[in-house]
């Protein structure tokens, strides 16, 4: 029996014991809850026990070998690389954000499932086997060799750092969200608690430690994802097969939507929110006079309350309103515009869950259809171009294993994606039937617990003491994490879901941190600045850069720039525009040259980032600046074609690459050549 076979058998045995041990651990916690263990204790145990597991794997996998640090020794079997890729891929966006997006968007949210799944088909057909045939360590390595030198390499590493950093911020935000809720600590402190779990793996062992940790994290996240929805399916339908049974509930949900949307109280509440939106619009239109008038009114009311010896609560409320009033007209404009947008959104009926491309007019439905298709395109191409995912295929023993690992990754990802729509339907069914129409004084505690971290907002705008649908605002990212509480399941299930979300965020964050630090240490420092650097020096640079990037990403995440899924969408658009044209043309078109690649990798991301900044509110943009009414999350739909066009035009207008580049393309694309050695090809500057 060969050594690789023995290695694979040993891995299977280790991870089987690990899986059984984790299931036993969850069972013991469930027993402890029945015997009176507090929810806080369960949350702490889940958080710190799982981080301790990952830290232990990281310590045991520490290495000072360059090949082990960058590509895990190129000996990861296909099944385990598929699990690691799935964990690396199924970030906080997939685990936490996807169910919430499907909850709010219904059919439209399927763009994420379609795009992300289809992206792995592109990986298998166009990229993974060829990059593995090339060898080396990073995506900029391929760009540097294929496009002759450091110009393409440096542009590629800049794009890799930007795309990976945006993606990393989303993961650390997810870590902070989970830890702050389930360990009852402040969001900003939770960020750095989770960051410690990220760093201990990637810092000590690089890709080797990250790979074996990600396999362990996949086991936890898939168990955590499937168990609650299976229980919920049994509770709602009597059959514990969620992907099969949620269609039945979807039909009943449509009937419930008809009842809720036509309820007189609901109609009246939405009308009040519409009137509030109009009031904010009027205040914005009359700035700065409206701000001065509101300040005078609050001061007069406060003085009157004090003269009348009004209750302390009323005085404190007015003082708080005066203190929170914007200082300048520009601050007032921004604050009131957000409030107007929120009120306007609540004044409109939500899209029906099963309705494809909703809209009141044919033009609105066409816009929705165009955005659906644009998002599918960007997610497919972005998936096929994400550096931290493509790096995983450098870790397999060979090209055949790389192809097999794509299949296994698709299978392991499918287990989650086929279940996400069921989460959305069951959660919405529970909310519509058990929360809406309930007395606000009798609402469950989980609403107020999540409200403390800013994920739930309830406003009884009509003062009737009854919760209408428009009066409940849920953040997209809360749906999955709160589903066990929504369904009234034991708290140990909530802790399990949080542990799964933490595993998803940490696994992807590890891969992203490694991608960024490798780009800076290997591609910039070693390949450009100091080619004579020793192995020890290279690893020191890699680890120091890793710490700096992690700290900066945590600081940015503490600003809560947007919901997780939207931040990830931006990362996909940047990666798609920067890498997909250059990689595909570099593999399949010999005429592509260095000036063309550099032009494409600059033009594509530039127009992508420009469009996003012009249309997204976080950067002060507005959809009034949109092209063809395309949402900023799909900004890559403009960058990718421009990238292809720039590479083709500039390459045809400039000198063709030398014959050795054609030989490199033949080597990468064809399975059998006499000189099957990637080392025969060297970069020229």
Number of C-alpha atoms within 10 A of each C-alpha: 5 6 8 13 11 11 13 17 11 12 15 14 10 11 16 13 10 15 15 10 12 17 12 12 14 17 13 13 21 17 13 14 17 12 9 8 14 13 17 13 15 23 23 15 16 25 24 16 14 20 22 14 15 26 22 15 21 27 17 13 23 21 20 14 16 17 17 20 26 25 24 25 17 20 19 29 21 25 20 23 27 28 27 32 31 30 31 29 25 26 28 30 28 25 29 30 26 26 30 29 25 26 24 20 21 22 20 23 21 20 21 24 22 17 22 26 20 19 22 23 17 16 22 19 13 18 22 24 25 24 24 26 22 24 23 19 25 23 26 27 25 22 27 24 20 31 26 21 19 22 17 28 26 22 19 29 25 20 22 27 23 17 26 27 23 21 29 32 26 32 33 31 29 30 31 27 27 28 26 20 19 23 20 15 16 14 21 19 14 24 27 20 19 25 22 14 24 28 22 23 30 32 28 21 25 35 30 28 28 34 32 23 26 29 22 25 30 24 20 25 25 23 18 22 25 18 15 23 26 18 19 25 23 15 14 17 15 11 14 17 18 26 18 13 18 21 14 11 16 19 12 12 22 16 10 14 17 11 10 20 16 11 12 10 18 20 17 14 21 25 16 18 23 19 16 18 23 15 14 20 17 12 20 22 12 10 16 15 13 16 20 12 13 14 18 13 12 17 15 12 15 20 13 13 16 14 9 9 10 12 10 11 9 13 18 12 12 18 16 11 13 17 12 9 16 17 11 12 16 13 12 19 20 15 15 19 17 14 16 22 14 16 21 20 16 22 23 14 15 16 17 17 23 16 13 18 19 21 15 7 9 10 10 14 15 14 18 20 17 17 23 23 16 22 28 24 25 32 32 26 29 28 27 30 30 28 27 25 23 20 23 28 32 29 29 24 17 19 20 13 22 28 22 18 28 27 18 21 23 21 16 21 24 15 14 20 23 14 20 29 26 27 29 26 24 27 23 22 21 18 16 17 13 14 21 19 17 14 13 17 9 10 15 14 10 15 19 15 15 19 16 12 15 13 18 18 15 17 14 15 15 16 9 11 15 19 24 28 22 24 20 16 15 17 17 21 23 19 25 28 27 18 25 24 17 20 20 15 15 15 19 25 24 25 28 26 30 28 29 29 32 32 35 31 34 34 35 31 32 31 29 30 29 28 27 27 27 29 29 22 24 25 24 20 18 20 20 15 12 13 13 11 13 11 12 12 12 19 24 15 17 24 21 13 20 24 16 11 18 25 14 13 22 23 17 17 24 19 10 14 15 14 16 25 25 18 19 26 24 25 25 29 34 33 34 32 35 35 29 26 27 30 22 15 17 23 23 14 13 19 20 27 27 27 21 26 32 24 23 31 31 22 21 31 28 19 21 27 18 13 24 25 18 18 23 17 15 12 11 10 16 15 15 9 14 17 13 9 15 22 21 29 26 27 30 35 26 20 31 32 14 24 29 24 18 23 27 21 14 19 21 15 10 14 13 15 17 12 10 13 23 17 13 20 19 16 22 22 18 11 12 10 10 6 9 14 12 14 10 9 15 15 15 11 10
